């Protein structure tokens, strides 16, 4: 590991310090990749294929992967309120729970 900075607050994170990586996949529903009722198994399979493929093959409007490095303080804030809405714990919908592991 090398020195880096927290992507949220800019805190210096020297080599060997505690840090966390947040990995985000943004998938377009238009592409037919989001689980929907009976088609969920097929849709999730398609999304897994997409995630395992070369990201350059997909338009950024259809699929993106983003990664961020966070310090412990920002990780705690992110997991409590990832969209900074001031609401506390993130709530999920059942479809999202089936789609992401």
DRENTORKOL-3810 file (N, C-alpha, C; in nm, 4 decimals):
REM DRENTORKOL-3810
@n.u->0.0830; n.v->-0.1174; n.w->0.0000; ca.u->0.0000; ca.v->0.0000; ca.w->0.0000; c.u->0.0880; c.v->0.1244; c.w->0.0000
@n.u->0.0437; n.v->0.2246; n.w->-0.0696; ca.u->0.1187; ca.v->0.3492; ca.w->-0.0702; c.u->0.0361; c.v->0.4584; c.w->-0.0039
@n.u->0.0998; n.v->0.5729; n.w->0.0170; ca.u->0.0293; ca.v->0.6868; ca.w->0.0744; c.u->-0.0821; c.v->0.7315; c.w->-0.0193
@n.u->-0.1926; n.v->0.7788; n.w->0.0378; ca.u->-0.3005; ca.v->0.8336; ca.w->-0.0436; c.u->-0.3835; c.v->0.9279; c.w->0.0420
@n.u->-0.4908; n.v->0.9785; n.w->-0.0131; ca.u->-0.5792; ca.v->1.0713; ca.w->0.0555; c.u->-0.7221; c.v->1.0202; c.w->0.0502
@n.u->-0.8004; n.v->1.0523; n.w->0.1538; ca.u->-0.9418; ca.v->1.0167; ca.w->0.1565; c.u->-1.0123; c.v->1.0944; c.w->0.0461
@n.u->-1.0907; n.v->1.0245; n.w->-0.0348; ca.u->-1.1609; ca.v->1.0889; ca.w->-0.1457; c.u->-1.2763; c.v->1.1772; c.w->-0.0988
@n.u->-1.3181; n.v->1.1634; n.w->0.0267; ca.u->-1.4295; ca.v->1.2442; ca.w->0.0767; c.u->-1.3812; c.v->1.3709; c.w->0.1475
@n.u->-1.2902; n.v->1.3549; n.w->0.2430; ca.u->-1.2478; ca.v->1.4697; ca.w->0.3244; c.u->-1.1072; c.v->1.5187; c.w->0.2918
@n.u->-1.0303; n.v->1.4397; n.w->0.2176; ca.u->-0.8949; ca.v->1.4803; ca.w->0.1813; c.u->-0.7899; c.v->1.4486; c.w->0.2857
@n.u->-0.8267; n.v->1.3765; n.w->0.3916; ca.u->-0.7307; ca.v->1.3425; ca.w->0.4975; c.u->-0.6167; c.v->1.2587; c.w->0.4402
@n.u->-0.4966; n.v->1.2879; n.w->0.4844; ca.u->-0.3775; ca.v->1.2124; ca.w->0.4433; c.u->-0.3818; c.v->1.0746; c.w->0.5072
@n.u->-0.3629; n.v->0.9714; n.w->0.4269; ca.u->-0.3632; ca.v->0.8326; ca.w->0.4747; c.u->-0.2264; c.v->0.7722; c.w->0.4423
@n.u->-0.1337; n.v->0.7781; n.w->0.5389; ca.u->0.0005; ca.v->0.7255; ca.w->0.5120; c.u->-0.0017; c.v->0.5742; c.w->0.4902
@n.u->0.1021; n.v->0.5249; n.w->0.4298; ca.u->0.1136; ca.v->0.3816; ca.w->0.4050; c.u->0.0949; c.v->0.3044; c.w->0.5353
@n.u->0.0094; n.v->0.1994; n.w->0.5307; ca.u->-0.0165; ca.v->0.1160; ca.w->0.6464; c.u->-0.1302; c.v->0.1653; c.w->0.7345
@n.u->-0.1844; n.v->0.2824; n.w->0.7046; ca.u->-0.2944; ca.v->0.3343; ca.w->0.7870; c.u->-0.4253; c.v->0.2668; c.w->0.7493
@n.u->-0.5231; n.v->0.2791; n.w->0.8392; ca.u->-0.6549; ca.v->0.2207; ca.w->0.8147; c.u->-0.7245; c.v->0.3006; c.w->0.7045
@n.u->-0.7742; n.v->0.2296; n.w->0.6026; ca.u->-0.8475; ca.v->0.2918; ca.w->0.4924; c.u->-0.9464; c.v->0.1917; c.w->0.4366
@n.u->-1.0471; n.v->0.2415; n.w->0.3695; ca.u->-1.1552; ca.v->0.1575; ca.w->0.3179; c.u->-1.1821; c.v->0.1947; c.w->0.1732
@n.u->-1.2173; n.v->0.0945; n.w->0.0932; ca.u->-1.2514; ca.v->0.1181; ca.w->-0.0462; c.u->-1.4008; c.v->0.0960; c.w->-0.0652
@n.u->-1.4655; n.v->0.1931; n.w->-0.1254; ca.u->-1.6068; ca.v->0.1820; ca.w->-0.1626; c.u->-1.6088; c.v->0.1601; c.w->-0.3126
@n.u->-1.6707; n.v->0.0508; n.w->-0.3534; ca.u->-1.6803; ca.v->0.0183; ca.w->-0.4961; c.u->-1.8275; c.v->0.0274; c.w->-0.5358
@n.u->-1.8584; n.v->0.1085; n.w->-0.6367; ca.u->-1.9960; ca.v->0.1328; ca.w->-0.6788; c.u->-2.0131; c.v->0.0870; c.w->-0.8232
@n.u->-2.1213; n.v->0.0135; n.w->-0.8485; ca.u->-2.1602; ca.v->-0.0222; ca.w->-0.9851; c.u->-2.2881; c.v->0.0534; c.w->-1.0174
@n.u->-2.2860; n.v->0.1268; n.w->-1.1279; ca.u->-2.4041; ca.v->0.1989; ca.w->-1.1735; c.u->-2.4505; c.v->0.1285; c.w->-1.2999
@n.u->-2.5730; n.v->0.0716; n.w->-1.2948; ca.u->-2.6253; ca.v->-0.0078; ca.w->-1.4053; c.u->-2.7560; c.v->0.0540; c.w->-1.4531
@n.u->-2.7665; n.v->0.0751; n.w->-1.5826; ca.u->-2.8870; ca.v->0.1335; ca.w->-1.6401; c.u->-3.0008; c.v->0.0328; c.w->-1.6452
@n.u->-3.1185; n.v->0.0731; n.w->-1.6006; ca.u->-3.2377; ca.v->-0.0106; ca.w->-1.6103; c.u->-3.2806; c.v->-0.0245; c.w->-1.7556
@n.u->-3.2508; n.v->0.0750; n.w->-1.8373; ca.u->-3.2844; ca.v->0.0717; ca.w->-1.9796; c.u->-3.2154; c.v->-0.0448; c.w->-2.0493
@n.u->-3.0999; n.v->-0.0819; n.w->-1.9997; ca.u->-3.0244; ca.v->-0.1914; ca.w->-2.0596; c.u->-3.0842; c.v->-0.3271; c.w->-2.0257
@n.u->-3.1894; n.v->-0.3292; n.w->-1.9441; ca.u->-3.2535; ca.v->-0.4552; ca.w->-1.9072; c.u->-3.1730; c.v->-0.5367; c.w->-1.8086
@n.u->-3.0929; n.v->-0.4717; n.w->-1.7259; ca.u->-3.0050; ca.v->-0.5433; ca.w->-1.6342; c.u->-3.0524; c.v->-0.5395; c.w->-1.4904
@n.u->-3.1540; n.v->-0.4618; n.w->-1.4596; ca.u->-3.2028; ca.v->-0.4514; ca.w->-1.3228; c.u->-3.3105; c.v->-0.5565; c.w->-1.3008
@n.u->-3.3028; n.v->-0.6267; n.w->-1.1872; ca.u->-3.3994; ca.v->-0.7323; ca.w->-1.1567; c.u->-3.5409; c.v->-0.6776; c.w->-1.1571
@n.u->-3.6303; n.v->-0.7521; n.w->-1.2211; ca.u->-3.7695; ca.v->-0.7094; ca.w->-1.2298; c.u->-3.8589; c.v->-0.8320; c.w->-1.2348
@n.u->-3.9198; n.v->-0.8674; n.w->-1.1196; ca.u->-4.0157; ca.v->-0.9773; ca.w->-1.1146; c.u->-3.9596; c.v->-1.1094; c.w->-1.1623
@n.u->-4.0314; n.v->-1.1747; n.w->-1.2558; ca.u->-3.9944; ca.v->-1.3087; ca.w->-1.3015; c.u->-3.8649; c.v->-1.3105; c.w->-1.3814
@n.u->-3.8259; n.v->-1.1975; n.w->-1.4367; ca.u->-3.7051; ca.v->-1.1926; ca.w->-1.5183; c.u->-3.5795; c.v->-1.1707; c.w->-1.4353
@n.u->-3.5918; n.v->-1.1746; n.w->-1.3047; ca.u->-3.4804; ca.v->-1.1410; ca.w->-1.2166; c.u->-3.3580; c.v->-1.2298; c.w->-1.2391
@n.u->-3.3763; n.v->-1.3613; n.w->-1.2488; ca.u->-3.2607; ca.v->-1.4497; ca.w->-1.2654; c.u->-3.1836; c.v->-1.4161; c.w->-1.3919
@n.u->-3.2535; n.v->-1.3965; n.w->-1.5017; ca.u->-3.1876; ca.v->-1.3624; ca.w->-1.6280; c.u->-3.1206; c.v->-1.2257; c.w->-1.6196
@n.u->-3.1900; n.v->-1.1281; n.w->-1.5597; ca.u->-3.1355; ca.v->-0.9925; ca.w->-1.5506; c.u->-3.0098; c.v->-0.9908; c.w->-1.4653
@n.u->-3.0105; n.v->-1.0604; n.w->-1.3522; ca.u->-2.8928; ca.v->-1.0626; ca.w->-1.2662; c.u->-2.7764; c.v->-1.1333; c.w->-1.3354
@n.u->-2.8052; n.v->-1.2378; n.w->-1.4094; ca.u->-2.7019; ca.v->-1.3063; ca.w->-1.4845; c.u->-2.6397; c.v->-1.2113; c.w->-1.5854
@n.u->-2.7225; n.v->-1.1314; n.w->-1.6533; ca.u->-2.6715; ca.v->-1.0351; ca.w->-1.7508; c.u->-2.5827; c.v->-0.9319; c.w->-1.6840
@n.u->-2.6218; n.v->-0.8850; n.w->-1.5647; ca.u->-2.5422; ca.v->-0.7862; ca.w->-1.4946; c.u->-2.4085; c.v->-0.8461; c.w->-1.4520
@n.u->-2.4084; n.v->-0.9715; n.w->-1.4083; ca.u->-2.2837; ca.v->-1.0358; ca.w->-1.3700; c.u->-2.1926; c.v->-1.0509; c.w->-1.4913
@n.u->-2.2484; n.v->-1.0819; n.w->-1.6057; ca.u->-2.1681; ca.v->-1.0883; ca.w->-1.7276; c.u->-2.1052; c.v->-0.9535; c.w->-1.7564
@n.u->-2.1833; n.v->-0.8499; n.w->-1.7419; ca.u->-2.1370; ca.v->-0.7141; ca.w->-1.7681; c.u->-2.0245; c.v->-0.6777; c.w->-1.6720
@n.u->-2.0401; n.v->-0.7093; n.w->-1.5451; ca.u->-1.9397; ca.v->-0.6748; ca.w->-1.4450; c.u->-1.8093; c.v->-0.7500; c.w->-1.4698
@n.u->-1.8163; n.v->-0.8698; n.w->-1.5226; ca.u->-1.6967; ca.v->-0.9482; ca.w->-1.5459; c.u->-1.6278; c.v->-0.9176; c.w->-1.6767
@n.u->-1.6875; n.v->-0.8355; n.w->-1.7592; ca.u->-1.6327; ca.v->-0.8041; ca.w->-1.8898; c.u->-1.5469; c.v->-0.6794; c.w->-1.8850
@n.u->-1.4809; n.v->-0.6529; n.w->-1.9949; ca.u->-1.3997; ca.v->-0.5338; ca.w->-2.0093; c.u->-1.4913; c.v->-0.4116; c.w->-2.0062
@n.u->-1.4706; n.v->-0.3228; n.w->-1.9110; ca.u->-1.5579; ca.v->-0.2064; ca.w->-1.8926; c.u->-1.5592; c.v->-0.1148; c.w->-2.0145
@n.u->-1.4570; n.v->-0.1187; n.w->-2.0973; ca.u->-1.4521; ca.v->-0.0321; ca.w->-2.2147; c.u->-1.5574; c.v->-0.0702; c.w->-2.3183
@n.u->-1.6124; n.v->-0.1902; n.w->-2.3102; ca.u->-1.7121; ca.v->-0.2353; ca.w->-2.4064; c.u->-1.8497; c.v->-0.1761; c.w->-2.3811
@n.u->-1.8691; n.v->-0.1076; n.w->-2.2689; ca.u->-2.0004; ca.v->-0.0565; ca.w->-2.2319; c.u->-1.9982; c.v->0.0945; c.w->-2.2235
@n.u->-2.1017; n.v->0.1568; n.w->-2.2782; ca.u->-2.1183; ca.v->0.3004; ca.w->-2.2718; c.u->-2.1366; c.v->0.3415; c.w->-2.1261
@n.u->-2.0784; n.v->0.4551; n.w->-2.0860; ca.u->-2.0916; ca.v->0.5033; ca.w->-1.9489; c.u->-2.2366; c.v->0.5297; c.w->-1.9100
@n.u->-2.3236; n.v->0.5472; n.w->-2.0071; ca.u->-2.4649; ca.v->0.5672; ca.w->-1.9777; c.u->-2.5320; c.v->0.4362; c.w->-1.9355
@n.u->-2.4731; n.v->0.3225; n.w->-1.9707; ca.u->-2.5308; ca.v->0.1918; ca.w->-1.9403; c.u->-2.4662; c.v->0.1244; c.w->-1.8206
@n.u->-2.3361; n.v->0.1454; n.w->-1.8044; ca.u->-2.2648; ca.v->0.0750; ca.w->-1.6977; c.u->-2.1405; c.v->0.1528; c.w->-1.6581
@n.u->-2.1217; n.v->0.1727; n.w->-1.5284; ca.u->-2.0012; ca.v->0.2367; ca.w->-1.4766; c.u->-1.9600; c.v->0.1693; c.w->-1.3473
@n.u->-1.8310; n.v->0.1657; n.w->-1.3227; ca.u->-1.7772; ca.v->0.1215; ca.w->-1.1953; c.u->-1.6919; c.v->0.2346; c.w->-1.1410
@n.u->-1.7137; n.v->0.2668; n.w->-1.0139; ca.u->-1.6396; ca.v->0.3731; ca.w->-0.9477; c.u->-1.5826; c.v->0.3189; c.w->-0.8173
@n.u->-1.4633; n.v->0.3634; n.w->-0.7808; ca.u->-1.4026; ca.v->0.3235; ca.w->-0.6543; c.u->-1.3524; c.v->0.4472; c.w->-0.5818
@n.u->-1.3701; n.v->0.4483; n.w->-0.4501; ca.u->-1.3279; ca.v->0.5596; ca.w->-0.3669; c.u->-1.2553; c.v->0.5055; c.w->-0.2450
@n.u->-1.1528; n.v->0.5763; n.w->-0.2006; ca.u->-1.0803; ca.v->0.5426; ca.w->-0.0785; c.u->-1.1291; c.v->0.6367; c.w->0.0307
@n.u->-1.1671; n.v->0.5792; n.w->0.1450; ca.u->-1.2183; ca.v->0.6580; ca.w->0.2570; c.u->-1.1393; c.v->0.6311; c.w->0.3837
@n.u->-1.1254; n.v->0.7338; n.w->0.4666; ca.u->-1.0714; ca.v->0.7155; ca.w->0.6008; c.u->-1.1822; c.v->0.6537; c.w->0.6865
@n.u->-1.1491; n.v->0.6111; n.w->0.8083; ca.u->-1.2483; ca.v->0.5459; ca.w->0.8934; c.u->-1.3657; c.v->0.6385; c.w->0.9265
@n.u->-1.3392; n.v->0.7641; n.w->0.9559; ca.u->-1.4452; ca.v->0.8596; ca.w->0.9890; c.u->-1.5423; c.v->0.8754; c.w->0.8711
@n.u->-1.4901; n.v->0.8881; n.w->0.7512; ca.u->-1.5760; ca.v->0.9033; ca.w->0.6332; c.u->-1.6481; c.v->0.7728; c.w->0.5992
@n.u->-1.5851; n.v->0.6583; n.w->0.6257; ca.u->-1.6529; ca.v->0.5302; ca.w->0.6052; c.u->-1.7753; c.v->0.5215; c.w->0.6947
@n.u->-1.7593; n.v->0.5610; n.w->0.8204; ca.u->-1.8726; ca.v->0.5584; ca.w->0.9129; c.u->-1.9841; c.v->0.6504; c.w->0.8651
@n.u->-1.9481; n.v->0.7702; n.w->0.8216; ca.u->-2.0485; ca.v->0.8637; ca.w->0.7704; c.u->-2.1157; c.v->0.8095; c.w->0.6450
@n.u->-2.0354; n.v->0.7507; n.w->0.5556; ca.u->-2.0895; ca.v->0.6978; ca.w->0.4303; c.u->-2.1873; c.v->0.5836; c.w->0.4558
@n.u->-2.1511; n.v->0.4911; n.w->0.5445; ca.u->-2.2395; ca.v->0.3773; ca.w->0.5686; c.u->-2.3669; c.v->0.4188; c.w->0.6412
@n.u->-2.3624; n.v->0.5269; n.w->0.7169; ca.u->-2.4816; ca.v->0.5773; ca.w->0.7853; c.u->-2.5730; c.v->0.6549; c.w->0.6906
@n.u->-2.5137; n.v->0.7321; n.w->0.5991; ca.u->-2.5919; ca.v->0.8212; ca.w->0.5125; c.u->-2.5162; c.v->0.8452; c.w->0.3818
@n.u->-2.5145; n.v->0.7474; n.w->0.2916; ca.u->-2.4319; ca.v->0.7568; ca.w->0.1706; c.u->-2.4676; c.v->0.8735; c.w->0.0775
@n.u->-2.5908; n.v->0.9206; n.w->0.0822; ca.u->-2.6316; ca.v->1.0303; ca.w->-0.0065; c.u->-2.6367; c.v->1.1639; c.w->0.0664
@n.u->-2.5856; n.v->1.1664; n.w->0.1899; ca.u->-2.5764; ca.v->1.2884; ca.w->0.2692; c.u->-2.7110; c.v->1.3597; c.w->0.2814
@n.u->-2.8145; n.v->1.2828; n.w->0.3088; ca.u->-2.9493; ca.v->1.3367; ca.w->0.3226; c.u->-2.9852; c.v->1.3706; c.w->0.4658
@n.u->-2.9000; n.v->1.3337; n.w->0.5601; ca.u->-2.9275; ca.v->1.3608; ca.w->0.7000; c.u->-3.0324; c.v->1.2688; c.w->0.7592
@n.u->-3.0450; n.v->1.1476; n.w->0.7063; ca.u->-3.1504; ca.v->1.0555; ca.w->0.7493; c.u->-3.1029; c.v->0.9410; c.w->0.8372
@n.u->-2.9788; n.v->0.9188; n.w->0.8506; ca.u->-2.9326; ca.v->0.8042; ca.w->0.9288; c.u->-2.9096; c.v->0.6833; c.w->0.8410
@n.u->-2.9380; n.v->0.5654; n.w->0.8939; ca.u->-2.9072; ca.v->0.4399; ca.w->0.8247; c.u->-2.9721; c.v->0.4297; c.w->0.6870
@n.u->-2.8989; n.v->0.3727; n.w->0.5952; ca.u->-2.9470; ca.v->0.3477; ca.w->0.4599; c.u->-3.0546; c.v->0.2403; c.w->0.4636
@n.u->-3.1634; n.v->0.2631; n.w->0.3949; ca.u->-3.2667; ca.v->0.1611; ca.w->0.3816; c.u->-3.2606; c.v->0.1062; c.w->0.2405
@n.u->-3.2904; n.v->-0.0218; n.w->0.2258; ca.u->-3.2833; ca.v->-0.0858; ca.w->0.0954; c.u->-3.4196; c.v->-0.1375; c.w->0.0555
@n.u->-3.4363; n.v->-0.1543; n.w->-0.0734; ca.u->-3.5583; ca.v->-0.2141; ca.w->-0.1260; c.u->-3.5306; c.v->-0.3612; c.w->-0.1519
@n.u->-3.6322; n.v->-0.4462; n.w->-0.1440; ca.u->-3.6109; ca.v->-0.5901; ca.w->-0.1652; c.u->-3.5439; c.v->-0.6225; c.w->-0.2986
@n.u->-3.5787; n.v->-0.5546; n.w->-0.4063; ca.u->-3.5182; ca.v->-0.5840; ca.w->-0.5367; c.u->-3.3693; c.v->-0.5559; c.w->-0.5336
@n.u->-3.3285; n.v->-0.4488; n.w->-0.4676; ca.u->-3.1868; ca.v->-0.4154; ca.w->-0.4587; c.u->-3.1126; c.v->-0.5196; c.w->-0.3769
@n.u->-3.1751; n.v->-0.5726; n.w->-0.2741; ca.u->-3.1109; ca.v->-0.6752; ca.w->-0.1919; c.u->-3.0835; c.v->-0.8014; c.w->-0.2730
@n.u->-3.1731; n.v->-0.8363; n.w->-0.3661; ca.u->-3.1522; ca.v->-0.9560; ca.w->-0.4479; c.u->-3.0464; c.v->-0.9317; c.w->-0.5540
@n.u->-3.0329; n.v->-0.8083; n.w->-0.5986; ca.u->-2.9445; ca.v->-0.7789; ca.w->-0.7108; c.u->-2.7977; c.v->-0.7707; c.w->-0.6715
@n.u->-2.7677; n.v->-0.7122; n.w->-0.5558; ca.u->-2.6292; ca.v->-0.6907; ca.w->-0.5163; c.u->-2.5922; c.v->-0.7840; c.w->-0.4015
@n.u->-2.4680; n.v->-0.8293; n.w->-0.4043; ca.u->-2.4203; ca.v->-0.9232; ca.w->-0.3022; c.u->-2.3163; c.v->-0.8563; c.w->-0.2175
END
